[in-house]
């Protein structure tokens, strides 16, 4: 894990709501997710290695992994941006080109489209290692108000 990734997960871990949370979550360690850049409140660039274990029977990355990659990028970015817990309301993916282990790396560029008191609207583009656009995604993230938790 590179220094920027460690720093950003520490920032998530140090937030008051995350006292009992494991940061980064174990599955993200398995994905070997790395923040390459971070622009507070605006966007981030995140990389994932492309592995043969992600392949479908045709030898290309199973489409469901794109959901994992985008969600794994949106999740920590939204928590840092909102300065609190968030959850995905929706995740819409547009597949454009295939991805395979020969591509070695997937780069996801995340950007904030809108940030209100209750929601973050995010857009991302995923590129193969040779800068070819392979998918895009949009997500609406609910910013959780923990002061209302357990109240009726």
Phi and psi in radians as a Rosetta constraint file:
Dihedral C 1 N 2 CA 2 C 2 CIRCULARHARMONIC -1.323 0.35
Dihedral N 2 CA 2 C 2 N 3 CIRCULARHARMONIC 2.974 0.35
Dihedral C 2 N 3 CA 3 C 3 CIRCULARHARMONIC -1.099 0.35
Dihedral N 3 CA 3 C 3 N 4 CIRCULARHARMONIC -0.712 0.35
Dihedral C 3 N 4 CA 4 C 4 CIRCULARHARMONIC -1.111 0.35
Dihedral N 4 CA 4 C 4 N 5 CIRCULARHARMONIC -0.746 0.35
Dihedral C 4 N 5 CA 5 C 5 CIRCULARHARMONIC -1.086 0.35
Dihedral N 5 CA 5 C 5 N 6 CIRCULARHARMONIC -0.783 0.35
Dihedral C 5 N 6 CA 6 C 6 CIRCULARHARMONIC -1.040 0.35
Dihedral N 6 CA 6 C 6 N 7 CIRCULARHARMONIC -0.781 0.35
Dihedral C 6 N 7 CA 7 C 7 CIRCULARHARMONIC -1.077 0.35
Dihedral N 7 CA 7 C 7 N 8 CIRCULARHARMONIC -0.786 0.35
Dihedral C 7 N 8 CA 8 C 8 CIRCULARHARMONIC -1.233 0.35
Dihedral N 8 CA 8 C 8 N 9 CIRCULARHARMONIC -0.664 0.35
Dihedral C 8 N 9 CA 9 C 9 CIRCULARHARMONIC -1.214 0.35
Dihedral N 9 CA 9 C 9 N 10 CIRCULARHARMONIC -0.550 0.35
Dihedral C 9 N 10 CA 10 C 10 CIRCULARHARMONIC -1.141 0.35
Dihedral N 10 CA 10 C 10 N 11 CIRCULARHARMONIC -0.715 0.35
Dihedral C 10 N 11 CA 11 C 11 CIRCULARHARMONIC -1.046 0.35
Dihedral N 11 CA 11 C 11 N 12 CIRCULARHARMONIC -0.745 0.35
Dihedral C 11 N 12 CA 12 C 12 CIRCULARHARMONIC -1.106 0.35
Dihedral N 12 CA 12 C 12 N 13 CIRCULARHARMONIC -0.788 0.35
Dihedral C 12 N 13 CA 13 C 13 CIRCULARHARMONIC -1.097 0.35
Dihedral N 13 CA 13 C 13 N 14 CIRCULARHARMONIC -0.593 0.35
Dihedral C 13 N 14 CA 14 C 14 CIRCULARHARMONIC -1.413 0.35
Dihedral N 14 CA 14 C 14 N 15 CIRCULARHARMONIC -0.101 0.35
Dihedral C 14 N 15 CA 15 C 15 CIRCULARHARMONIC -1.254 0.35
Dihedral N 15 CA 15 C 15 N 16 CIRCULARHARMONIC 2.523 0.35
Dihedral C 15 N 16 CA 16 C 16 CIRCULARHARMONIC -0.968 0.35
Dihedral N 16 CA 16 C 16 N 17 CIRCULARHARMONIC -0.605 0.35
Dihedral C 16 N 17 CA 17 C 17 CIRCULARHARMONIC -1.273 0.35
Dihedral N 17 CA 17 C 17 N 18 CIRCULARHARMONIC -0.281 0.35
Dihedral C 17 N 18 CA 18 C 18 CIRCULARHARMONIC -1.757 0.35
Dihedral N 18 CA 18 C 18 N 19 CIRCULARHARMONIC 0.336 0.35
Dihedral C 18 N 19 CA 19 C 19 CIRCULARHARMONIC -0.924 0.35
Dihedral N 19 CA 19 C 19 N 20 CIRCULARHARMONIC -0.700 0.35
Dihedral C 19 N 20 CA 20 C 20 CIRCULARHARMONIC -1.784 0.35
Dihedral N 20 CA 20 C 20 N 21 CIRCULARHARMONIC 0.278 0.35
Dihedral C 20 N 21 CA 21 C 21 CIRCULARHARMONIC -1.783 0.35
Dihedral N 21 CA 21 C 21 N 22 CIRCULARHARMONIC 2.634 0.35
Dihedral C 21 N 22 CA 22 C 22 CIRCULARHARMONIC -1.646 0.35
Dihedral N 22 CA 22 C 22 N 23 CIRCULARHARMONIC 2.083 0.35
Dihedral C 22 N 23 CA 23 C 23 CIRCULARHARMONIC -2.164 0.35
Dihedral N 23 CA 23 C 23 N 24 CIRCULARHARMONIC 2.230 0.35
Dihedral C 23 N 24 CA 24 C 24 CIRCULARHARMONIC -1.271 0.35
Dihedral N 24 CA 24 C 24 N 25 CIRCULARHARMONIC 2.723 0.35
Dihedral C 24 N 25 CA 25 C 25 CIRCULARHARMONIC -1.023 0.35
Dihedral N 25 CA 25 C 25 N 26 CIRCULARHARMONIC 2.578 0.35
Dihedral C 25 N 26 CA 26 C 26 CIRCULARHARMONIC -0.934 0.35
Dihedral N 26 CA 26 C 26 N 27 CIRCULARHARMONIC -0.672 0.35
Dihedral C 26 N 27 CA 27 C 27 CIRCULARHARMONIC -1.130 0.35
Dihedral N 27 CA 27 C 27 N 28 CIRCULARHARMONIC -0.493 0.35
Dihedral C 27 N 28 CA 28 C 28 CIRCULARHARMONIC -1.246 0.35
Dihedral N 28 CA 28 C 28 N 29 CIRCULARHARMONIC -0.544 0.35
Dihedral C 28 N 29 CA 29 C 29 CIRCULARHARMONIC -1.115 0.35
Dihedral N 29 CA 29 C 29 N 30 CIRCULARHARMONIC -0.723 0.35
Dihedral C 29 N 30 CA 30 C 30 CIRCULARHARMONIC -1.122 0.35
Dihedral N 30 CA 30 C 30 N 31 CIRCULARHARMONIC -0.561 0.35
Dihedral C 30 N 31 CA 31 C 31 CIRCULARHARMONIC -1.334 0.35
Dihedral N 31 CA 31 C 31 N 32 CIRCULARHARMONIC -0.286 0.35
Dihedral C 31 N 32 CA 32 C 32 CIRCULARHARMONIC 0.976 0.35
Dihedral N 32 CA 32 C 32 N 33 CIRCULARHARMONIC 0.771 0.35
Dihedral C 32 N 33 CA 33 C 33 CIRCULARHARMONIC -1.194 0.35
Dihedral N 33 CA 33 C 33 N 34 CIRCULARHARMONIC 2.386 0.35
Dihedral C 33 N 34 CA 34 C 34 CIRCULARHARMONIC -2.338 0.35
Dihedral N 34 CA 34 C 34 N 35 CIRCULARHARMONIC 2.222 0.35
Dihedral C 34 N 35 CA 35 C 35 CIRCULARHARMONIC -1.318 0.35
Dihedral N 35 CA 35 C 35 N 36 CIRCULARHARMONIC 2.187 0.35
Dihedral C 35 N 36 CA 36 C 36 CIRCULARHARMONIC -1.640 0.35
Dihedral N 36 CA 36 C 36 N 37 CIRCULARHARMONIC -0.562 0.35
Dihedral C 36 N 37 CA 37 C 37 CIRCULARHARMONIC -2.709 0.35
Dihedral N 37 CA 37 C 37 N 38 CIRCULARHARMONIC 2.773 0.35
Dihedral C 37 N 38 CA 38 C 38 CIRCULARHARMONIC -2.601 0.35
Dihedral N 38 CA 38 C 38 N 39 CIRCULARHARMONIC 2.218 0.35
Dihedral C 38 N 39 CA 39 C 39 CIRCULARHARMONIC -2.100 0.35
Dihedral N 39 CA 39 C 39 N 40 CIRCULARHARMONIC 1.809 0.35
Dihedral C 39 N 40 CA 40 C 40 CIRCULARHARMONIC -0.855 0.35
Dihedral N 40 CA 40 C 40 N 41 CIRCULARHARMONIC 2.198 0.35
Dihedral C 40 N 41 CA 41 C 41 CIRCULARHARMONIC 1.308 0.35
Dihedral N 41 CA 41 C 41 N 42 CIRCULARHARMONIC -0.037 0.35
Dihedral C 41 N 42 CA 42 C 42 CIRCULARHARMONIC -2.084 0.35
Dihedral N 42 CA 42 C 42 N 43 CIRCULARHARMONIC -0.893 0.35
Dihedral C 42 N 43 CA 43 C 43 CIRCULARHARMONIC -3.098 0.35
Dihedral N 43 CA 43 C 43 N 44 CIRCULARHARMONIC 3.115 0.35
Dihedral C 43 N 44 CA 44 C 44 CIRCULARHARMONIC -2.729 0.35
Dihedral N 44 CA 44 C 44 N 45 CIRCULARHARMONIC 2.740 0.35
Dihedral C 44 N 45 CA 45 C 45 CIRCULARHARMONIC -2.080 0.35
Dihedral N 45 CA 45 C 45 N 46 CIRCULARHARMONIC 2.232 0.35
Dihedral C 45 N 46 CA 46 C 46 CIRCULARHARMONIC -2.314 0.35
Dihedral N 46 CA 46 C 46 N 47 CIRCULARHARMONIC 2.436 0.35
Dihedral C 46 N 47 CA 47 C 47 CIRCULARHARMONIC -2.035 0.35
Dihedral N 47 CA 47 C 47 N 48 CIRCULARHARMONIC 2.655 0.35
Dihedral C 47 N 48 CA 48 C 48 CIRCULARHARMONIC -2.405 0.35
Dihedral N 48 CA 48 C 48 N 49 CIRCULARHARMONIC 2.394 0.35
Dihedral C 48 N 49 CA 49 C 49 CIRCULARHARMONIC -1.247 0.35
Dihedral N 49 CA 49 C 49 N 50 CIRCULARHARMONIC 2.608 0.35
Dihedral C 49 N 50 CA 50 C 50 CIRCULARHARMONIC -1.782 0.35
Dihedral N 50 CA 50 C 50 N 51 CIRCULARHARMONIC 2.105 0.35
Dihedral C 50 N 51 CA 51 C 51 CIRCULARHARMONIC -2.032 0.35
Dihedral N 51 CA 51 C 51 N 52 CIRCULARHARMONIC 2.644 0.35
Dihedral C 51 N 52 CA 52 C 52 CIRCULARHARMONIC -1.071 0.35
Dihedral N 52 CA 52 C 52 N 53 CIRCULARHARMONIC -0.480 0.35
Dihedral C 52 N 53 CA 53 C 53 CIRCULARHARMONIC -1.098 0.35
Dihedral N 53 CA 53 C 53 N 54 CIRCULARHARMONIC -0.285 0.35
Dihedral C 53 N 54 CA 54 C 54 CIRCULARHARMONIC -1.580 0.35
Dihedral N 54 CA 54 C 54 N 55 CIRCULARHARMONIC -0.030 0.35
Dihedral C 54 N 55 CA 55 C 55 CIRCULARHARMONIC -1.270 0.35
Dihedral N 55 CA 55 C 55 N 56 CIRCULARHARMONIC 2.588 0.35
Dihedral C 55 N 56 CA 56 C 56 CIRCULARHARMONIC -1.559 0.35
Dihedral N 56 CA 56 C 56 N 57 CIRCULARHARMONIC -3.128 0.35
Dihedral C 56 N 57 CA 57 C 57 CIRCULARHARMONIC -1.060 0.35
Dihedral N 57 CA 57 C 57 N 58 CIRCULARHARMONIC -0.340 0.35
Dihedral C 57 N 58 CA 58 C 58 CIRCULARHARMONIC -1.541 0.35
Dihedral N 58 CA 58 C 58 N 59 CIRCULARHARMONIC 0.056 0.35
Dihedral C 58 N 59 CA 59 C 59 CIRCULARHARMONIC 1.478 0.35
Dihedral N 59 CA 59 C 59 N 60 CIRCULARHARMONIC 0.235 0.35
Dihedral C 59 N 60 CA 60 C 60 CIRCULARHARMONIC -2.095 0.35
Dihedral N 60 CA 60 C 60 N 61 CIRCULARHARMONIC 2.834 0.35
Dihedral C 60 N 61 CA 61 C 61 CIRCULARHARMONIC -1.045 0.35
Dihedral N 61 CA 61 C 61 N 62 CIRCULARHARMONIC 2.216 0.35
Dihedral C 61 N 62 CA 62 C 62 CIRCULARHARMONIC -1.016 0.35
Dihedral N 62 CA 62 C 62 N 63 CIRCULARHARMONIC 2.327 0.35
Dihedral C 62 N 63 CA 63 C 63 CIRCULARHARMONIC -0.968 0.35
Dihedral N 63 CA 63 C 63 N 64 CIRCULARHARMONIC -0.565 0.35
Dihedral C 63 N 64 CA 64 C 64 CIRCULARHARMONIC -1.064 0.35
Dihedral N 64 CA 64 C 64 N 65 CIRCULARHARMONIC -0.491 0.35
Dihedral C 64 N 65 CA 65 C 65 CIRCULARHARMONIC -1.162 0.35
Dihedral N 65 CA 65 C 65 N 66 CIRCULARHARMONIC -0.500 0.35
Dihedral C 65 N 66 CA 66 C 66 CIRCULARHARMONIC -1.072 0.35
Dihedral N 66 CA 66 C 66 N 67 CIRCULARHARMONIC -0.697 0.35
Dihedral C 66 N 67 CA 67 C 67 CIRCULARHARMONIC -1.055 0.35
Dihedral N 67 CA 67 C 67 N 68 CIRCULARHARMONIC -0.730 0.35
Dihedral C 67 N 68 CA 68 C 68 CIRCULARHARMONIC -1.108 0.35
Dihedral N 68 CA 68 C 68 N 69 CIRCULARHARMONIC -0.814 0.35
Dihedral C 68 N 69 CA 69 C 69 CIRCULARHARMONIC -1.071 0.35
Dihedral N 69 CA 69 C 69 N 70 CIRCULARHARMONIC -0.853 0.35
Dihedral C 69 N 70 CA 70 C 70 CIRCULARHARMONIC -1.119 0.35
Dihedral N 70 CA 70 C 70 N 71 CIRCULARHARMONIC -0.779 0.35
Dihedral C 70 N 71 CA 71 C 71 CIRCULARHARMONIC -1.125 0.35
Dihedral N 71 CA 71 C 71 N 72 CIRCULARHARMONIC -0.691 0.35
Dihedral C 71 N 72 CA 72 C 72 CIRCULARHARMONIC -1.163 0.35
Dihedral N 72 CA 72 C 72 N 73 CIRCULARHARMONIC -0.486 0.35
Dihedral C 72 N 73 CA 73 C 73 CIRCULARHARMONIC -1.393 0.35
Dihedral N 73 CA 73 C 73 N 74 CIRCULARHARMONIC -0.799 0.35
Dihedral C 73 N 74 CA 74 C 74 CIRCULARHARMONIC -1.149 0.35
Dihedral N 74 CA 74 C 74 N 75 CIRCULARHARMONIC -0.680 0.35
Dihedral C 74 N 75 CA 75 C 75 CIRCULARHARMONIC -0.995 0.35
Dihedral N 75 CA 75 C 75 N 76 CIRCULARHARMONIC -1.126 0.35
Dihedral C 75 N 76 CA 76 C 76 CIRCULARHARMONIC -1.145 0.35
Dihedral N 76 CA 76 C 76 N 77 CIRCULARHARMONIC -0.631 0.35
Dihedral C 76 N 77 CA 77 C 77 CIRCULARHARMONIC -1.063 0.35
Dihedral N 77 CA 77 C 77 N 78 CIRCULARHARMONIC -0.740 0.35
Dihedral C 77 N 78 CA 78 C 78 CIRCULARHARMONIC -1.190 0.35
Dihedral N 78 CA 78 C 78 N 79 CIRCULARHARMONIC -0.672 0.35
Dihedral C 78 N 79 CA 79 C 79 CIRCULARHARMONIC -1.109 0.35
Dihedral N 79 CA 79 C 79 N 80 CIRCULARHARMONIC -0.701 0.35
Dihedral C 79 N 80 CA 80 C 80 CIRCULARHARMONIC -1.196 0.35
Dihedral N 80 CA 80 C 80 N 81 CIRCULARHARMONIC -0.766 0.35
Dihedral C 80 N 81 CA 81 C 81 CIRCULARHARMONIC -1.173 0.35
Dihedral N 81 CA 81 C 81 N 82 CIRCULARHARMONIC -0.736 0.35
Dihedral C 81 N 82 CA 82 C 82 CIRCULARHARMONIC -1.392 0.35
Dihedral N 82 CA 82 C 82 N 83 CIRCULARHARMONIC -0.225 0.35
Dihedral C 82 N 83 CA 83 C 83 CIRCULARHARMONIC 0.978 0.35
Dihedral N 83 CA 83 C 83 N 84 CIRCULARHARMONIC 0.682 0.35
Dihedral C 83 N 84 CA 84 C 84 CIRCULARHARMONIC 3.137 0.35
Dihedral N 84 CA 84 C 84 N 85 CIRCULARHARMONIC -3.141 0.35
Dihedral C 84 N 85 CA 85 C 85 CIRCULARHARMONIC -1.249 0.35
Dihedral N 85 CA 85 C 85 N 86 CIRCULARHARMONIC 2.537 0.35
Dihedral C 85 N 86 CA 86 C 86 CIRCULARHARMONIC -2.346 0.35
Dihedral N 86 CA 86 C 86 N 87 CIRCULARHARMONIC 2.857 0.35
Dihedral C 86 N 87 CA 87 C 87 CIRCULARHARMONIC -2.524 0.35
Dihedral N 87 CA 87 C 87 N 88 CIRCULARHARMONIC 2.588 0.35
Dihedral C 87 N 88 CA 88 C 88 CIRCULARHARMONIC -1.253 0.35
Dihedral N 88 CA 88 C 88 N 89 CIRCULARHARMONIC 2.234 0.35
Dihedral C 88 N 89 CA 89 C 89 CIRCULARHARMONIC -1.577 0.35
Dihedral N 89 CA 89 C 89 N 90 CIRCULARHARMONIC -0.627 0.35
Dihedral C 89 N 90 CA 90 C 90 CIRCULARHARMONIC -2.789 0.35
Dihedral N 90 CA 90 C 90 N 91 CIRCULARHARMONIC 2.807 0.35
Dihedral C 90 N 91 CA 91 C 91 CIRCULARHARMONIC -2.564 0.35
Dihedral N 91 CA 91 C 91 N 92 CIRCULARHARMONIC 1.953 0.35
Dihedral C 91 N 92 CA 92 C 92 CIRCULARHARMONIC -1.950 0.35
Dihedral N 92 CA 92 C 92 N 93 CIRCULARHARMONIC 2.208 0.35
Dihedral C 92 N 93 CA 93 C 93 CIRCULARHARMONIC -2.084 0.35
Dihedral N 93 CA 93 C 93 N 94 CIRCULARHARMONIC 2.384 0.35
Dihedral C 93 N 94 CA 94 C 94 CIRCULARHARMONIC -1.994 0.35
Dihedral N 94 CA 94 C 94 N 95 CIRCULARHARMONIC 2.010 0.35
Dihedral C 94 N 95 CA 95 C 95 CIRCULARHARMONIC -1.506 0.35
Dihedral N 95 CA 95 C 95 N 96 CIRCULARHARMONIC 2.284 0.35
Dihedral C 95 N 96 CA 96 C 96 CIRCULARHARMONIC -2.022 0.35
Dihedral N 96 CA 96 C 96 N 97 CIRCULARHARMONIC -0.742 0.35
Dihedral C 96 N 97 CA 97 C 97 CIRCULARHARMONIC -2.511 0.35
Dihedral N 97 CA 97 C 97 N 98 CIRCULARHARMONIC 2.807 0.35
Dihedral C 97 N 98 CA 98 C 98 CIRCULARHARMONIC -1.363 0.35
Dihedral N 98 CA 98 C 98 N 99 CIRCULARHARMONIC 2.863 0.35
Dihedral C 98 N 99 CA 99 C 99 CIRCULARHARMONIC -2.359 0.35
Dihedral N 99 CA 99 C 99 N 100 CIRCULARHARMONIC 2.437 0.35
Dihedral C 99 N 100 CA 100 C 100 CIRCULARHARMONIC -2.526 0.35
Dihedral N 100 CA 100 C 100 N 101 CIRCULARHARMONIC 2.920 0.35
Dihedral C 100 N 101 CA 101 C 101 CIRCULARHARMONIC -0.977 0.35
Dihedral N 101 CA 101 C 101 N 102 CIRCULARHARMONIC -0.482 0.35
Dihedral C 101 N 102 CA 102 C 102 CIRCULARHARMONIC -1.114 0.35
Dihedral N 102 CA 102 C 102 N 103 CIRCULARHARMONIC -0.349 0.35
Dihedral C 102 N 103 CA 103 C 103 CIRCULARHARMONIC -1.330 0.35
Dihedral N 103 CA 103 C 103 N 104 CIRCULARHARMONIC -0.311 0.35
Dihedral C 103 N 104 CA 104 C 104 CIRCULARHARMONIC 1.190 0.35
Dihedral N 104 CA 104 C 104 N 105 CIRCULARHARMONIC -0.747 0.35
Dihedral C 104 N 105 CA 105 C 105 CIRCULARHARMONIC -2.516 0.35
Dihedral N 105 CA 105 C 105 N 106 CIRCULARHARMONIC 2.530 0.35
Dihedral C 105 N 106 CA 106 C 106 CIRCULARHARMONIC -2.017 0.35
Dihedral N 106 CA 106 C 106 N 107 CIRCULARHARMONIC 2.258 0.35
Dihedral C 106 N 107 CA 107 C 107 CIRCULARHARMONIC -1.947 0.35
Dihedral N 107 CA 107 C 107 N 108 CIRCULARHARMONIC 2.220 0.35
Dihedral C 107 N 108 CA 108 C 108 CIRCULARHARMONIC -1.985 0.35
Dihedral N 108 CA 108 C 108 N 109 CIRCULARHARMONIC 2.166 0.35
Dihedral C 108 N 109 CA 109 C 109 CIRCULARHARMONIC -1.732 0.35
Dihedral N 109 CA 109 C 109 N 110 CIRCULARHARMONIC 2.020 0.35
Dihedral C 109 N 110 CA 110 C 110 CIRCULARHARMONIC -1.804 0.35
Dihedral N 110 CA 110 C 110 N 111 CIRCULARHARMONIC 2.424 0.35
Dihedral C 110 N 111 CA 111 C 111 CIRCULARHARMONIC -2.406 0.35
Dihedral N 111 CA 111 C 111 N 112 CIRCULARHARMONIC 2.587 0.35
Dihedral C 111 N 112 CA 112 C 112 CIRCULARHARMONIC -1.428 0.35
Dihedral N 112 CA 112 C 112 N 113 CIRCULARHARMONIC 2.190 0.35
Dihedral C 112 N 113 CA 113 C 113 CIRCULARHARMONIC -1.593 0.35
Dihedral N 113 CA 113 C 113 N 114 CIRCULARHARMONIC -0.734 0.35
Dihedral C 113 N 114 CA 114 C 114 CIRCULARHARMONIC -2.706 0.35
Dihedral N 114 CA 114 C 114 N 115 CIRCULARHARMONIC 2.514 0.35
Dihedral C 114 N 115 CA 115 C 115 CIRCULARHARMONIC -2.368 0.35
Dihedral N 115 CA 115 C 115 N 116 CIRCULARHARMONIC 1.950 0.35
Dihedral C 115 N 116 CA 116 C 116 CIRCULARHARMONIC -2.012 0.35
Dihedral N 116 CA 116 C 116 N 117 CIRCULARHARMONIC -3.040 0.35
Dihedral C 116 N 117 CA 117 C 117 CIRCULARHARMONIC -1.099 0.35
Dihedral N 117 CA 117 C 117 N 118 CIRCULARHARMONIC -0.594 0.35
Dihedral C 117 N 118 CA 118 C 118 CIRCULARHARMONIC -1.889 0.35
Dihedral N 118 CA 118 C 118 N 119 CIRCULARHARMONIC -0.357 0.35
Dihedral C 118 N 119 CA 119 C 119 CIRCULARHARMONIC -2.389 0.35
Dihedral N 119 CA 119 C 119 N 120 CIRCULARHARMONIC 2.639 0.35
Dihedral C 119 N 120 CA 120 C 120 CIRCULARHARMONIC -2.068 0.35
Dihedral N 120 CA 120 C 120 N 121 CIRCULARHARMONIC 2.222 0.35
Dihedral C 120 N 121 CA 121 C 121 CIRCULARHARMONIC -1.810 0.35
Dihedral N 121 CA 121 C 121 N 122 CIRCULARHARMONIC 2.149 0.35
Dihedral C 121 N 122 CA 122 C 122 CIRCULARHARMONIC -2.119 0.35
Dihedral N 122 CA 122 C 122 N 123 CIRCULARHARMONIC 2.586 0.35
Dihedral C 122 N 123 CA 123 C 123 CIRCULARHARMONIC -2.266 0.35
Dihedral N 123 CA 123 C 123 N 124 CIRCULARHARMONIC 2.523 0.35
Dihedral C 123 N 124 CA 124 C 124 CIRCULARHARMONIC -2.492 0.35
Dihedral N 124 CA 124 C 124 N 125 CIRCULARHARMONIC 2.645 0.35
Dihedral C 124 N 125 CA 125 C 125 CIRCULARHARMONIC -2.141 0.35
Dihedral N 125 CA 125 C 125 N 126 CIRCULARHARMONIC 2.378 0.35
Dihedral C 125 N 126 CA 126 C 126 CIRCULARHARMONIC -1.943 0.35
Dihedral N 126 CA 126 C 126 N 127 CIRCULARHARMONIC 2.290 0.35
Dihedral C 126 N 127 CA 127 C 127 CIRCULARHARMONIC -2.132 0.35
Dihedral N 127 CA 127 C 127 N 128 CIRCULARHARMONIC 2.488 0.35
Dihedral C 127 N 128 CA 128 C 128 CIRCULARHARMONIC -1.174 0.35
Dihedral N 128 CA 128 C 128 N 129 CIRCULARHARMONIC 2.899 0.35
Dihedral C 128 N 129 CA 129 C 129 CIRCULARHARMONIC -0.954 0.35
Dihedral N 129 CA 129 C 129 N 130 CIRCULARHARMONIC -0.451 0.35
Dihedral C 129 N 130 CA 130 C 130 CIRCULARHARMONIC -1.647 0.35
Dihedral N 130 CA 130 C 130 N 131 CIRCULARHARMONIC 0.401 0.35
Dihedral C 130 N 131 CA 131 C 131 CIRCULARHARMONIC 1.151 0.35
Dihedral N 131 CA 131 C 131 N 132 CIRCULARHARMONIC 0.527 0.35
Dihedral C 131 N 132 CA 132 C 132 CIRCULARHARMONIC -1.701 0.35
Dihedral N 132 CA 132 C 132 N 133 CIRCULARHARMONIC 2.203 0.35
Dihedral C 132 N 133 CA 133 C 133 CIRCULARHARMONIC -1.176 0.35
Dihedral N 133 CA 133 C 133 N 134 CIRCULARHARMONIC 2.170 0.35
Dihedral C 133 N 134 CA 134 C 134 CIRCULARHARMONIC -1.971 0.35
Dihedral N 134 CA 134 C 134 N 135 CIRCULARHARMONIC -0.402 0.35
Dihedral C 134 N 135 CA 135 C 135 CIRCULARHARMONIC -2.889 0.35
Dihedral N 135 CA 135 C 135 N 136 CIRCULARHARMONIC 2.754 0.35
Dihedral C 135 N 136 CA 136 C 136 CIRCULARHARMONIC -2.257 0.35
Dihedral N 136 CA 136 C 136 N 137 CIRCULARHARMONIC 2.813 0.35
Dihedral C 136 N 137 CA 137 C 137 CIRCULARHARMONIC -2.639 0.35
Dihedral N 137 CA 137 C 137 N 138 CIRCULARHARMONIC 2.644 0.35
Dihedral C 137 N 138 CA 138 C 138 CIRCULARHARMONIC -2.241 0.35
Dihedral N 138 CA 138 C 138 N 139 CIRCULARHARMONIC 2.503 0.35
Dihedral C 138 N 139 CA 139 C 139 CIRCULARHARMONIC -2.502 0.35
Dihedral N 139 CA 139 C 139 N 140 CIRCULARHARMONIC 2.482 0.35
Dihedral C 139 N 140 CA 140 C 140 CIRCULARHARMONIC -1.873 0.35
Dihedral N 140 CA 140 C 140 N 141 CIRCULARHARMONIC 2.045 0.35
Dihedral C 140 N 141 CA 141 C 141 CIRCULARHARMONIC -1.857 0.35
Dihedral N 141 CA 141 C 141 N 142 CIRCULARHARMONIC 2.218 0.35
Dihedral C 141 N 142 CA 142 C 142 CIRCULARHARMONIC -1.456 0.35
Dihedral N 142 CA 142 C 142 N 143 CIRCULARHARMONIC 2.236 0.35
Dihedral C 142 N 143 CA 143 C 143 CIRCULARHARMONIC -1.529 0.35
Dihedral N 143 CA 143 C 143 N 144 CIRCULARHARMONIC 2.002 0.35
Dihedral C 143 N 144 CA 144 C 144 CIRCULARHARMONIC -1.333 0.35
Dihedral N 144 CA 144 C 144 N 145 CIRCULARHARMONIC 2.387 0.35
Dihedral C 144 N 145 CA 145 C 145 CIRCULARHARMONIC -1.774 0.35
Dihedral N 145 CA 145 C 145 N 146 CIRCULARHARMONIC 1.671 0.35
Dihedral C 145 N 146 CA 146 C 146 CIRCULARHARMONIC -1.230 0.35
Dihedral N 146 CA 146 C 146 N 147 CIRCULARHARMONIC -0.267 0.35
Dihedral C 146 N 147 CA 147 C 147 CIRCULARHARMONIC -1.189 0.35
Dihedral N 147 CA 147 C 147 N 148 CIRCULARHARMONIC -0.336 0.35
Dihedral C 147 N 148 CA 148 C 148 CIRCULARHARMONIC -1.696 0.35
Dihedral N 148 CA 148 C 148 N 149 CIRCULARHARMONIC -0.074 0.35
Dihedral C 148 N 149 CA 149 C 149 CIRCULARHARMONIC -1.066 0.35
Dihedral N 149 CA 149 C 149 N 150 CIRCULARHARMONIC 2.257 0.35
Dihedral C 149 N 150 CA 150 C 150 CIRCULARHARMONIC 1.424 0.35
Dihedral N 150 CA 150 C 150 N 151 CIRCULARHARMONIC -0.029 0.35
Dihedral C 150 N 151 CA 151 C 151 CIRCULARHARMONIC -1.583 0.35
Dihedral N 151 CA 151 C 151 N 152 CIRCULARHARMONIC 2.554 0.35
